[in-house]
Amino acid sequence: MAVLSSWYLDYPQDKIMVFTQFISTAKVLGRMLEVAHIPFLYYYGCMSAAKKTQALEIFREENHIVPRIMLISLKAGGQSLNLQCANRMIIVDPWWNVTAEQQAIGRAHRVGQKKECHVVRVLSNSDMDAKLLQLQRNKSEEVDYALQDDGHMPTLLDDDQREELFNFTTGKKKGKQGQTAPNPAWKGMKRLGGLGAQPDNSSGNGGSSNKRRRC
């Protein structure tokens, strides 16, 4: 809230988008803005199409009287939207897949943007946020390795390695005595943890989870 209020007062010509993952977080922020008498807009997937269209039309207006703050879903706000009218973004709820955050930021940081964009990620000093950050790093490493964006040069396979890989994938690996042996993990395959993993939402109260509605 400190970053949001300071941006709102210090940069009256800029519009701000606050990305959240959970509706409960948006409601809390909305209440805080109401108490501070700061106008804002909602944009979430649970809203009707008419209300979402109306919110976008108001937010895109150049009139400085209209609300300059939009509380927007990380998922709903990351799909096929052009919001170059905003150039300041705050991510409140981090997600395990950093691509979702990048797509949301890309709604404003794209062709047609005339201002410098600024992004702030709000993180808490908790184990949950630490796990989410580690999952984001693992995911990014896996994608970079698969696309060779990390600068590594792939090693070519010789005939024995290709045959071993073929046997591993088809289940035809034979043991020394001619019997079918369990397929070991192929030596040349690089495995990184975190692919497709979901964050552990379990709390310390006997394994129960704090279910929050996402939109």
Sequence and secondary structure as in RCSB ss.txt:
>XXXX:A:sequence
MAVLSSWYLDYPQDKIMVFTQFISTAKVLGRMLEVAHIPFLYYYGCMSAAKKTQALEIFREENHIVPRIMLISLK
AGGQSLNLQCANRMIIVDPWWNVTAEQQAIGRAHRVGQKKECHVVRVLSNSDMDAKLLQLQRNKSEEVDYALQDD
GHMPTLLDDDQREELFNFTTGKKKGKQGQTAPNPAWKGMKRLGGLGAQPDNSSGNGGSSNKRRRC
>XXXX:A:secstr
 HHHHHHHHH TT  EEEEESBHHHHHHHHHHHHHTT   EEE TTS HHHHHHHHHHHH   TTS  EEEEETT
GGGSS   TT  EEEE S  S HHHHHHHHTTTSSTT  S  EEEE   SSHHHHHHHHHHHHHHHHHHHHTTTT
        HHHHHHHHHHHHT  B TTSSB      TT    TTTT     B TTTT B    B 
